[in-house]
Amino acid sequence: MRCRWLAGVCGVYLALLSGRVDAQLKVPDSVTWQPGIEYSNPDDQHLQLNLASPKTGDGPFPTVLCIHGGGFRAGKRESYDALCIKLAERGFVAATVTYRLAPKYQFPAAVHDTKAAVRWLRANASKHKINPDKIGVTGGSAGGHLAQFLAVTRDVPDFEGTGGNADKSSHVACVVNVYGPSDFTKSYGKSVDAHEVLPLWLGGNLETARVQHIRSSPLYWVTPNAAPTLCIHGTEDKYVAHEQAVWMVDKLKAATVEAELLTLEGAGHGFKGADAEKVEQALFAYFEKHLKK
């Protein structure tokens, strides 16, 4: 069991579009890189983000928030540093954030944190040349779930938390959800580690914490106000079943929300080679379409 869980965590890391955590991150001359900015301080945790932005141009620039994966109990924001820099090279401001992890911090702490990050971006829009009306979000696995949750819970007070900048909105303009789960009530038996991960984050299994499984599932929060969504998922994902993305896209379309599904045949929980390149290009194109035009 322990080995299988470790394999899952490693898969999440490999799956992040930014690749590995690079101790010698290369920042091109065209990008301004600002790591370690505190955006919220719940429970004295001093949560930080890394920020990449175009060095030239008056802005305001469209912005992308990147949320790391790791089964809600692991992972680091630095795993998205490289993607943030690539986005900045393409004319976006991009941020990757730390959020509170299970088992110490259970749902909805991570939701509160990511919403606080969006509010911080809006509160600091002038300082960082951010267009507050053009903020998108992406993430992989657990990060994909949190990104999707942002997209479907606009104006739900229970999920805002007290992380600061309460006068700002946490809504996002669009989302690219990379194999994030949509319905935790159907994860057991379809995911190799759901029985280990979910009770730690939700305070119990499906029998003892069913309400939390429903409340934490983006599928049950879909309304016509949800943000346009691109879901990306492999057919051989053993950690988050491909059908989770199908359900999400179908539910969004039924609510008249623009939604797309990019399916990668034979891909698992972690894209490599040509699949990784295809996913990255799809992500860039989606944000170009929805945040720049």
ZADO-1210 file (C-alpha; in nm, 4 decimals, padded with zeros to 6 digits):
<atoms>
<atom x="00.0000" y="00.0000" z="00.0000" code="MET" pos="1"/>
<atom x="00.2756" y="00.2418" z="00.0943" code="ARG" pos="2"/>
<atom x="00.4618" y="00.1797" z="-00.2314" code="CYS" pos="3"/>
<atom x="00.1460" y="00.2279" z="-00.4314" code="ARG" pos="4"/>
<atom x="00.0746" y="00.5602" z="-00.2612" code="TRP" pos="5"/>
<atom x="00.4285" y="00.6794" z="-00.3294" code="LEU" pos="6"/>
<atom x="00.3895" y="00.5846" z="-00.6919" code="ALA" pos="7"/>
<atom x="00.0724" y="00.7910" z="-00.7044" code="GLY" pos="8"/>
<atom x="00.2382" y="01.0965" z="-00.5590" code="VAL" pos="9"/>
<atom x="00.5237" y="01.0618" z="-00.8060" code="CYS" pos="10"/>
<atom x="00.2698" y="01.0350" z="-01.0854" code="GLY" pos="11"/>
<atom x="00.1111" y="01.3605" z="-00.9758" code="VAL" pos="12"/>
<atom x="00.4464" y="01.5348" z="-00.9836" code="TYR" pos="13"/>
<atom x="00.5266" y="01.4022" z="-01.3289" code="LEU" pos="14"/>
<atom x="00.1843" y="01.5042" z="-01.4485" code="ALA" pos="15"/>
<atom x="00.2212" y="01.8718" z="-01.3748" code="LEU" pos="16"/>
<atom x="00.2688" y="02.0531" z="-01.6994" code="LEU" pos="17"/>
<atom x="00.5681" y="02.2411" z="-01.5665" code="SER" pos="18"/>
<atom x="00.7631" y="01.9195" z="-01.5270" code="GLY" pos="19"/>
<atom x="00.9995" y="01.8827" z="-01.2314" code="ARG" pos="20"/>
<atom x="01.0899" y="02.1131" z="-00.9483" code="VAL" pos="21"/>
<atom x="01.4051" y="02.2761" z="-01.0850" code="ASP" pos="22"/>
<atom x="01.6531" y="02.4044" z="-00.8292" code="ALA" pos="23"/>
<atom x="01.8259" y="02.6002" z="-01.1062" code="GLN" pos="24"/>
<atom x="01.5251" y="02.7561" z="-01.2707" code="LEU" pos="25"/>
<atom x="01.6196" y="02.9561" z="-01.5784" code="LYS" pos="26"/>
<atom x="01.4427" y="03.2893" z="-01.6027" code="VAL" pos="27"/>
<atom x="01.4725" y="03.4547" z="-01.9456" code="PRO" pos="28"/>
<atom x="01.5513" y="03.8243" z="-01.9781" code="ASP" pos="29"/>
<atom x="01.1956" y="03.8894" z="-02.0971" code="SER" pos="30"/>
<atom x="01.0405" y="03.7739" z="-01.7682" code="VAL" pos="31"/>
<atom x="01.0250" y="03.9287" z="-01.4229" code="THR" pos="32"/>
<atom x="01.0366" y="03.6562" z="-01.1552" code="TRP" pos="33"/>
<atom x="00.9180" y="03.7270" z="-00.7990" code="GLN" pos="34"/>
<atom x="00.9160" y="03.4201" z="-00.5725" code="PRO" pos="35"/>
<atom x="00.7958" y="03.3937" z="-00.2150" code="GLY" pos="36"/>
<atom x="00.5274" y="03.6634" z="-00.2011" code="ILE" pos="37"/>
<atom x="00.2901" y="03.6177" z="00.0922" code="GLU" pos="38"/>
<atom x="-00.0715" y="03.6295" z="-00.0222" code="TYR" pos="39"/>
<atom x="-00.2572" y="03.5074" z="00.2873" code="SER" pos="40"/>
<atom x="-00.1866" y="03.4085" z="00.6468" code="ASN" pos="41"/>
<atom x="-00.4556" y="03.1731" z="00.7803" code="PRO" pos="42"/>
<atom x="-00.3661" y="03.0069" z="01.1104" code="ASP" pos="43"/>
<atom x="-00.0242" y="03.1745" z="01.0969" code="ASP" pos="44"/>
<atom x="00.0768" y="02.9673" z="00.7909" code="GLN" pos="45"/>
<atom x="00.2171" y="03.2573" z="00.5815" code="HIS" pos="46"/>
<atom x="00.1045" y="03.1182" z="00.2466" code="LEU" pos="47"/>
<atom x="00.3164" y="03.2301" z="-00.0476" code="GLN" pos="48"/>
<atom x="00.3062" y="03.2452" z="-00.4246" code="LEU" pos="49"/>
<atom x="00.5667" y="03.2769" z="-00.7005" code="ASN" pos="50"/>
<atom x="00.4872" y="03.5338" z="-00.9673" code="LEU" pos="51"/>
<atom x="00.6081" y="03.5571" z="-01.3273" code="ALA" pos="52"/>
<atom x="00.5230" y="03.8526" z="-01.5502" code="SER" pos="53"/>
<atom x="00.6298" y="04.0038" z="-01.8830" code="PRO" pos="54"/>
<atom x="00.9166" y="04.2464" z="-01.8306" code="LYS" pos="55"/>
<atom x="00.8017" y="04.4820" z="-02.1043" code="THR" pos="56"/>
<atom x="00.4611" y="04.6236" z="-02.1869" code="GLY" pos="57"/>
<atom x="00.2201" y="04.8423" z="-01.9970" code="ASP" pos="58"/>
<atom x="-00.0440" y="04.5775" z="-01.9404" code="GLY" pos="59"/>
<atom x="-00.2763" y="04.5070" z="-01.7836" code="PRO" pos="60"/>
<atom x="-00.1994" y="04.1454" z="-01.8662" code="PHE" pos="61"/>
<atom x="-00.4290" y="03.8435" z="-01.8535" code="PRO" pos="62"/>
<atom x="-00.3371" y="03.6225" z="-01.5616" code="THR" pos="63"/>
<atom x="-00.3246" y="03.2499" z="-01.4866" code="VAL" pos="64"/>
<atom x="-00.3255" y="03.0957" z="-01.1388" code="LEU" pos="65"/>
<atom x="-00.1537" y="02.7530" z="-01.1216" code="CYS" pos="66"/>
<atom x="-00.2458" y="02.5054" z="-00.8450" code="ILE" pos="67"/>
<atom x="-00.0189" y="02.2075" z="-00.7756" code="HIS" pos="68"/>
<atom x="-00.1329" y="01.8512" z="-00.7192" code="GLY" pos="69"/>
<atom x="-00.0312" y="01.5937" z="-00.4599" code="GLY" pos="70"/>
<atom x="-00.3430" y="01.4235" z="-00.3266" code="GLY" pos="71"/>
<atom x="-00.4359" y="01.7260" z="-00.1127" code="PHE" pos="72"/>
<atom x="-00.1566" y="01.6315" z="00.1285" code="ARG" pos="73"/>
<atom x="00.1654" y="01.6811" z="-00.0669" code="ALA" pos="74"/>
<atom x="00.3195" y="01.8798" z="-00.3500" code="GLY" pos="75"/>
<atom x="00.4876" y="02.2193" z="-00.3807" code="LYS" pos="76"/>
<atom x="00.4092" y="02.5352" z="-00.5723" code="ARG" pos="77"/>
<atom x="00.7574" y="02.5252" z="-00.7301" code="GLU" pos="78"/>
<atom x="00.6441" y="02.2384" z="-00.9529" code="SER" pos="79"/>
<atom x="00.4656" y="02.4994" z="-01.1645" code="TYR" pos="80"/>
<atom x="00.7497" y="02.7542" z="-01.1771" code="ASP" pos="81"/>
<atom x="00.8526" y="02.6571" z="-01.5299" code="ALA" pos="82"/>
<atom x="00.4973" y="02.6748" z="-01.6631" code="LEU" pos="83"/>
<atom x="00.4532" y="03.0191" z="-01.5080" code="CYS" pos="84"/>
<atom x="00.7639" y="03.1414" z="-01.6879" code="ILE" pos="85"/>
<atom x="00.6413" y="02.9975" z="-02.0186" code="LYS" pos="86"/>
<atom x="00.3111" y="03.1767" z="-01.9690" code="LEU" pos="87"/>
<atom x="00.4901" y="03.5045" z="-01.8920" code="ALA" pos="88"/>
<atom x="00.6887" y="03.4658" z="-02.2157" code="GLU" pos="89"/>
<atom x="00.3528" y="03.4516" z="-02.3926" code="ARG" pos="90"/>
<atom x="00.2196" y="03.7709" z="-02.2410" code="GLY" pos="91"/>
<atom x="00.0496" y="03.6466" z="-01.9248" code="PHE" pos="92"/>
<atom x="00.1099" y="03.7149" z="-01.5590" code="VAL" pos="93"/>
<atom x="00.1240" y="03.3732" z="-01.3912" code="ALA" pos="94"/>
<atom x="00.1264" y="03.2695" z="-01.0262" code="ALA" pos="95"/>
<atom x="00.1805" y="02.9351" z="-00.8555" code="THR" pos="96"/>
<atom x="00.0585" y="02.9045" z="-00.4969" code="VAL" pos="97"/>
<atom x="00.1100" y="02.7119" z="-00.1769" code="THR" pos="98"/>
<atom x="-00.2064" y="02.6053" z="00.0046" code="TYR" pos="99"/>
<atom x="-00.2759" y="02.4231" z="00.3316" code="ARG" pos="100"/>
<atom x="-00.2545" y="02.0442" z="00.3167" code="LEU" pos="101"/>
<atom x="-00.4255" y="01.7456" z="00.4777" code="ALA" pos="102"/>
<atom x="-00.4402" y="01.5786" z="00.7174" code="PRO" pos="103"/>
<atom x="-00.3813" y="01.8828" z="00.9398" code="LYS" pos="104"/>
<atom x="-00.5989" y="02.1009" z="00.7192" code="TYR" pos="105"/>
<atom x="-00.9037" y="01.9300" z="00.5741" code="GLN" pos="106"/>
<atom x="-01.1617" y="02.0500" z="00.3228" code="PHE" pos="107"/>
<atom x="-01.2431" y="02.3333" z="00.2663" code="PRO" pos="108"/>
<atom x="-00.9124" y="02.4892" z="00.3817" code="ALA" pos="109"/>
<atom x="-00.7439" y="02.4452" z="00.0424" code="ALA" pos="110"/>
<atom x="-01.0490" y="02.5932" z="-00.1290" code="VAL" pos="111"/>
<atom x="-01.0376" y="02.8940" z="00.1030" code="HIS" pos="112"/>
<atom x="-00.6686" y="02.9404" z="00.0190" code="ASP" pos="113"/>
<atom x="-00.7029" y="02.9258" z="-00.3575" code="THR" pos="114"/>
<atom x="-00.9940" y="03.1689" z="-00.3467" code="LYS" pos="115"/>
<atom x="-00.7811" y="03.3981" z="-00.1292" code="ALA" pos="116"/>
<atom x="-00.5099" y="03.3781" z="-00.3952" code="ALA" pos="117"/>
<atom x="-00.7514" y="03.4946" z="-00.6660" code="VAL" pos="118"/>
<atom x="-00.8667" y="03.7812" z="-00.4441" code="ARG" pos="119"/>
<atom x="-00.5027" y="03.8765" z="-00.3794" code="TRP" pos="120"/>
<atom x="-00.4367" y="03.8919" z="-00.7536" code="LEU" pos="121"/>
<atom x="-00.7267" y="04.1335" z="-00.7938" code="ARG" pos="122"/>
<atom x="-00.6272" y="04.3400" z="-00.4916" code="ALA" pos="123"/>
<atom x="-00.2756" y="04.3769" z="-00.6331" code="ASN" pos="124"/>
<atom x="-00.3745" y="04.4162" z="-00.9962" code="ALA" pos="125"/>
<atom x="-00.2336" y="04.7652" z="-01.0403" code="SER" pos="126"/>
<atom x="00.0979" y="04.6790" z="-00.8762" code="LYS" pos="127"/>
<atom x="00.1588" y="04.3738" z="-01.0943" code="HIS" pos="128"/>
<atom x="-00.0122" y="04.4914" z="-01.4173" code="LYS" pos="129"/>
<atom x="-00.2863" y="04.2300" z="-01.3843" code="ILE" pos="130"/>
<atom x="-00.6149" y="04.2550" z="-01.5718" code="ASN" pos="131"/>
<atom x="-00.8626" y="04.1739" z="-01.2921" code="PRO" pos="132"/>
<atom x="-01.1301" y="04.0765" z="-01.5443" code="ASP" pos="133"/>
<atom x="-00.9087" y="03.8188" z="-01.7159" code="LYS" pos="134"/>
<atom x="-00.7948" y="03.5686" z="-01.4529" code="ILE" pos="135"/>
<atom x="-00.7881" y="03.2013" z="-01.5471" code="GLY" pos="136"/>
<atom x="-00.6836" y="02.8981" z="-01.3441" code="VAL" pos="137"/>
<atom x="-00.5252" y="02.5601" z="-01.4050" code="THR" pos="138"/>
<atom x="-00.4014" y="02.2661" z="-01.2030" code="GLY" pos="139"/>
<atom x="-00.3270" y="01.8954" z="-01.2180" code="GLY" pos="140"/>
<atom x="-00.4961" y="01.6160" z="-01.0201" code="SER" pos="141"/>
<atom x="-00.5799" y="01.7638" z="-00.6759" code="ALA" pos="142"/>
<atom x="-00.4841" y="02.0991" z="-00.8261" code="GLY" pos="143"/>
<atom x="-00.7212" y="02.0330" z="-01.1153" code="GLY" pos="144"/>
<atom x="-00.9986" y="01.9683" z="-00.8664" code="HIS" pos="145"/>
<atom x="-00.9270" y="02.2953" z="-00.6829" code="LEU" pos="146"/>
<atom x="-00.9127" y="02.4833" z="-01.0145" code="ALA" pos="147"/>
<atom x="-01.2468" y="02.3334" z="-01.1177" code="GLN" pos="148"/>
<atom x="-01.3938" y="02.4136" z="-00.7781" code="PHE" pos="149"/>
<atom x="-01.3039" y="02.7793" z="-00.8281" code="LEU" pos="150"/>
<atom x="-01.4824" y="02.7700" z="-01.1619" code="ALA" pos="151"/>
<atom x="-01.8131" y="02.6355" z="-01.0271" code="VAL" pos="152"/>
<atom x="-01.8475" y="02.8087" z="-00.6883" code="THR" pos="153"/>
<atom x="-01.8618" y="03.1727" z="-00.7871" code="ARG" pos="154"/>
<atom x="-02.0533" y="03.3730" z="-00.5252" code="ASP" pos="155"/>
<atom x="-02.0817" y="03.0841" z="-00.2749" code="VAL" pos="156"/>
<atom x="-02.0037" y="03.2592" z="00.0570" code="PRO" pos="157"/>
<atom x="-01.9319" y="02.9367" z="00.2486" code="ASP" pos="158"/>
<atom x="-01.6177" y="02.8768" z="00.0449" code="PHE" pos="159"/>
<atom x="-01.4611" y="03.2233" z="00.0580" code="GLU" pos="160"/>
<atom x="-01.2891" y="03.1820" z="00.3951" code="GLY" pos="161"/>
<atom x="-01.1193" y="03.4659" z="00.5803" code="THR" pos="162"/>
<atom x="-00.7896" y="03.4792" z="00.3908" code="GLY" pos="163"/>
<atom x="-00.7936" y="03.8516" z="00.3189" code="GLY" pos="164"/>
<atom x="-00.9148" y="04.1006" z="00.0561" code="ASN" pos="165"/>
<atom x="-01.2775" y="04.0215" z="00.1294" code="ALA" pos="166"/>
<atom x="-01.3868" y="04.3155" z="-00.0856" code="ASP" pos="167"/>
<atom x="-01.2593" y="04.1403" z="-00.3983" code="LYS" pos="168"/>
<atom x="-01.4222" y="03.8625" z="-00.5995" code="SER" pos="169"/>
<atom x="-01.2730" y="03.5142" z="-00.6296" code="SER" pos="170"/>
<atom x="-01.4398" y="03.4332" z="-00.9603" code="HIS" pos="171"/>
<atom x="-01.2301" y="03.3116" z="-01.2521" code="VAL" pos="172"/>
<atom x="-01.2838" y="03.3645" z="-01.6236" code="ALA" pos="173"/>
<atom x="-01.1947" y="03.0109" z="-01.7361" code="CYS" pos="174"/>
<atom x="-01.0271" y="02.6891" z="-01.6228" code="VAL" pos="175"/>
<atom x="-00.8014" y="02.4188" z="-01.7645" code="VAL" pos="176"/>
<atom x="-00.8576" y="02.1137" z="-01.5463" code="ASN" pos="177"/>
<atom x="-00.5897" y="01.8479" z="-01.5929" code="VAL" pos="178"/>
<atom x="-00.7313" y="01.5152" z="-01.4652" code="TYR" pos="179"/>
<atom x="-00.8905" y="01.6658" z="-01.1579" code="GLY" pos="180"/>
<atom x="-01.1673" y="01.4564" z="-00.9964" code="PRO" pos="181"/>
<atom x="-01.5237" y="01.5828" z="-01.0182" code="SER" pos="182"/>
<atom x="-01.7258" y="01.3405" z="-00.8017" code="ASP" pos="183"/>
<atom x="-01.5624" y="01.1912" z="-00.4934" code="PHE" pos="184"/>
<atom x="-01.8663" y="00.9764" z="-00.4174" code="THR" pos="185"/>
<atom x="-01.7708" y="00.7631" z="-00.7187" code="LYS" pos="186"/>
<atom x="-01.3936" y="00.7578" z="-00.6669" code="SER" pos="187"/>
<atom x="-01.3770" y="00.4482" z="-00.4471" code="TYR" pos="188"/>
<atom x="-01.3045" y="00.1344" z="-00.6455" code="GLY" pos="189"/>
<atom x="-01.2096" y="00.3412" z="-00.9503" code="LYS" pos="190"/>
<atom x="-00.8985" y="00.5062" z="-00.8042" code="SER" pos="191"/>
<atom x="-00.6078" y="00.3062" z="-00.6642" code="VAL" pos="192"/>
<atom x="-00.5572" y="00.5404" z="-00.3704" code="ASP" pos="193"/>
<atom x="-00.8942" y="00.7096" z="-00.3052" code="ALA" pos="194"/>
<atom x="-00.9436" y="00.4967" z="00.0061" code="HIS" pos="195"/>
<atom x="-00.6179" y="00.6373" z="00.1461" code="GLU" pos="196"/>
<atom x="-00.6329" y="00.9984" z="00.0277" code="VAL" pos="197"/>
<atom x="-00.9955" y="01.1024" z="00.0637" code="LEU" pos="198"/>
<atom x="-01.0534" y="01.0121" z="00.4306" code="PRO" pos="199"/>
<atom x="-00.7526" y="01.2246" z="00.5261" code="LEU" pos="200"/>
<atom x="-00.8877" y="01.5264" z="00.3395" code="TRP" pos="201"/>
<atom x="-01.2586" y="01.4810" z="00.4073" code="LEU" pos="202"/>
<atom x="-01.2487" y="01.3532" z="00.7641" code="GLY" pos="203"/>
<atom x="-01.3822" y="01.0068" z="00.6913" code="GLY" pos="204"/>
<atom x="-01.4770" y="00.7620" z="00.4177" code="ASN" pos="205"/>
<atom x="-01.7932" y="00.7602" z="00.2094" code="LEU" pos="206"/>
<atom x="-01.9914" y="00.5914" z="00.4855" code="GLU" pos="207"/>
<atom x="-01.8869" y="00.8247" z="00.7672" code="THR" pos="208"/>
<atom x="-01.8431" y="01.1532" z="00.5762" code="ALA" pos="209"/>
<atom x="-02.0769" y="01.1331" z="00.2776" code="ARG" pos="210"/>
<atom x="-02.1882" y="01.4958" z="00.3064" code="VAL" pos="211"/>
<atom x="-01.8286" y="01.6160" z="00.2815" code="GLN" pos="212"/>
<atom x="-01.7725" y="01.3976" z="-00.0237" code="HIS" pos="213"/>
<atom x="-02.0689" y="01.5637" z="-00.1932" code="ILE" pos="214"/>
<atom x="-01.9860" y="01.9179" z="-00.0808" code="ARG" pos="215"/>
<atom x="-01.6271" y="01.8864" z="-00.2017" code="SER" pos="216"/>
<atom x="-01.7205" y="01.7510" z="-00.5462" code="SER" pos="217"/>
<atom x="-01.7295" y="02.0167" z="-00.8220" code="PRO" pos="218"/>
<atom x="-01.9913" y="01.8184" z="-01.0127" code="LEU" pos="219"/>
<atom x="-02.2577" y="01.9077" z="-00.7547" code="TYR" pos="220"/>
<atom x="-02.1923" y="02.2819" z="-00.7765" code="TRP" pos="221"/>
<atom x="-02.2409" y="02.3311" z="-01.1496" code="VAL" pos="222"/>
<atom x="-02.4730" y="02.6175" z="-01.2456" code="THR" pos="223"/>
<atom x="-02.5044" y="02.8340" z="-01.5582" code="PRO" pos="224"/>
<atom x="-02.2665" y="03.0772" z="-01.3833" code="ASN" pos="225"/>
<atom x="-01.9739" y="02.8335" z="-01.4010" code="ALA" pos="226"/>
<atom x="-01.6651" y="02.9416" z="-01.5928" code="ALA" pos="227"/>
<atom x="-01.5785" y="02.8001" z="-01.9375" code="PRO" pos="228"/>
<atom x="-01.3814" y="02.4795" z="-01.8899" code="THR" pos="229"/>
<atom x="-01.1313" y="02.2632" z="-02.0732" code="LEU" pos="230"/>
<atom x="-01.0853" y="01.9206" z="-01.9135" code="CYS" pos="231"/>
<atom x="-00.7806" y="01.7165" z="-02.0155" code="ILE" pos="232"/>
<atom x="-00.7685" y="01.3488" z="-01.9235" code="HIS" pos="233"/>
<atom x="-00.6067" y="01.0214" z="-02.0250" code="GLY" pos="234"/>
<atom x="-00.8094" y="00.7063" z="-02.0821" code="THR" pos="235"/>
<atom x="-00.5753" y="00.4881" z="-01.8727" code="GLU" pos="236"/>
<atom x="-00.5630" y="00.7069" z="-01.5613" code="ASP" pos="237"/>
<atom x="-00.5592" y="00.4768" z="-01.2574" code="LYS" pos="238"/>
<atom x="-00.5773" y="00.7569" z="-00.9994" code="TYR" pos="239"/>
<atom x="-00.8615" y="00.9655" z="-01.1411" code="VAL" pos="240"/>
<atom x="-01.0835" y="00.7762" z="-01.3844" code="ALA" pos="241"/>
<atom x="-01.1379" y="00.9323" z="-01.7272" code="HIS" pos="242"/>
<atom x="-01.5136" y="00.9191" z="-01.6704" code="GLU" pos="243"/>
<atom x="-01.4764" y="01.1899" z="-01.4054" code="GLN" pos="244"/>
<atom x="-01.3899" y="01.4382" z="-01.6814" code="ALA" pos="245"/>
<atom x="-01.6748" y="01.3125" z="-01.9025" code="VAL" pos="246"/>
<atom x="-01.9245" y="01.3732" z="-01.6218" code="TRP" pos="247"/>
<atom x="-01.7890" y="01.7217" z="-01.5604" code="MET" pos="248"/>
<atom x="-01.8059" y="01.8298" z="-01.9227" code="VAL" pos="249"/>
<atom x="-02.1520" y="01.6795" z="-01.9741" code="ASP" pos="250"/>
<atom x="-02.2873" y="01.8514" z="-01.6615" code="LYS" pos="251"/>
<atom x="-02.1426" y="02.1870" z="-01.7667" code="LEU" pos="252"/>
<atom x="-02.2857" y="02.1580" z="-02.1170" code="LYS" pos="253"/>
<atom x="-02.6258" y="02.0674" z="-01.9710" code="ALA" pos="254"/>
<atom x="-02.6071" y="02.3932" z="-01.7746" code="ALA" pos="255"/>
<atom x="-02.5286" y="02.5814" z="-02.1002" code="THR" pos="256"/>
<atom x="-02.1672" y="02.6424" z="-01.9938" code="VAL" pos="257"/>
<atom x="-01.8964" y="02.6234" z="-02.2607" code="GLU" pos="258"/>
<atom x="-01.6996" y="02.3043" z="-02.1944" code="ALA" pos="259"/>
<atom x="-01.4521" y="02.0893" z="-02.3846" code="GLU" pos="260"/>
<atom x="-01.2836" y="01.7554" z="-02.3224" code="LEU" pos="261"/>
<atom x="-00.9410" y="01.6703" z="-02.4599" code="LEU" pos="262"/>
<atom x="-00.8998" y="01.2938" z="-02.4277" code="THR" pos="263"/>
<atom x="-00.5571" y="01.1357" z="-02.4624" code="LEU" pos="264"/>
<atom x="-00.5932" y="00.7728" z="-02.5634" code="GLU" pos="265"/>
<atom x="-00.3738" y="00.5391" z="-02.3613" code="GLY" pos="266"/>
<atom x="-00.2386" y="00.8124" z="-02.1317" code="ALA" pos="267"/>
<atom x="-00.2235" y="00.7643" z="-01.7579" code="GLY" pos="268"/>
<atom x="-00.1897" y="00.9949" z="-01.4596" code="HIS" pos="269"/>
<atom x="00.1103" y="01.1839" z="-01.5857" code="GLY" pos="270"/>
<atom x="00.1717" y="01.3005" z="-01.9413" code="PHE" pos="271"/>
<atom x="00.5026" y="01.2432" z="-02.1154" code="LYS" pos="272"/>
<atom x="00.6615" y="01.3095" z="-02.4529" code="GLY" pos="273"/>
<atom x="00.4203" y="01.3966" z="-02.7318" code="ALA" pos="274"/>
<atom x="00.1216" y="01.3832" z="-02.4940" code="ASP" pos="275"/>
<atom x="00.2796" y="01.6410" z="-02.2629" code="ALA" pos="276"/>
<atom x="00.3547" y="01.8702" z="-02.5572" code="GLU" pos="277"/>
<atom x="-00.0011" y="01.8369" z="-02.6884" code="LYS" pos="278"/>
<atom x="-00.1461" y="01.9204" z="-02.3484" code="VAL" pos="279"/>
<atom x="00.0779" y="02.2219" z="-02.3015" code="GLU" pos="280"/>
<atom x="-00.0146" y="02.3626" z="-02.6425" code="GLN" pos="281"/>
<atom x="-00.3852" y="02.3057" z="-02.5718" code="ALA" pos="282"/>
<atom x="-00.3488" y="02.4920" z="-02.2427" code="LEU" pos="283"/>
<atom x="-00.1752" y="02.7882" z="-02.4062" code="PHE" pos="284"/>
<atom x="-00.4350" y="02.8020" z="-02.6842" code="ALA" pos="285"/>
<atom x="-00.7257" y="02.7900" z="-02.4399" code="TYR" pos="286"/>
<atom x="-00.5955" y="03.0754" z="-02.2291" code="PHE" pos="287"/>
<atom x="-00.5110" y="03.2753" z="-02.5410" code="GLU" pos="288"/>
<atom x="-00.8687" y="03.2332" z="-02.6616" code="LYS" pos="289"/>
<atom x="-01.0460" y="03.3101" z="-02.3354" code="HIS" pos="290"/>
<atom x="-00.8188" y="03.5633" z="-02.1686" code="LEU" pos="291"/>
<atom x="-00.6741" y="03.7634" z="-02.4567" code="LYS" pos="292"/>
<atom x="-00.9568" y="03.7895" z="-02.7098" code="LYS" pos="293"/>
</atoms>
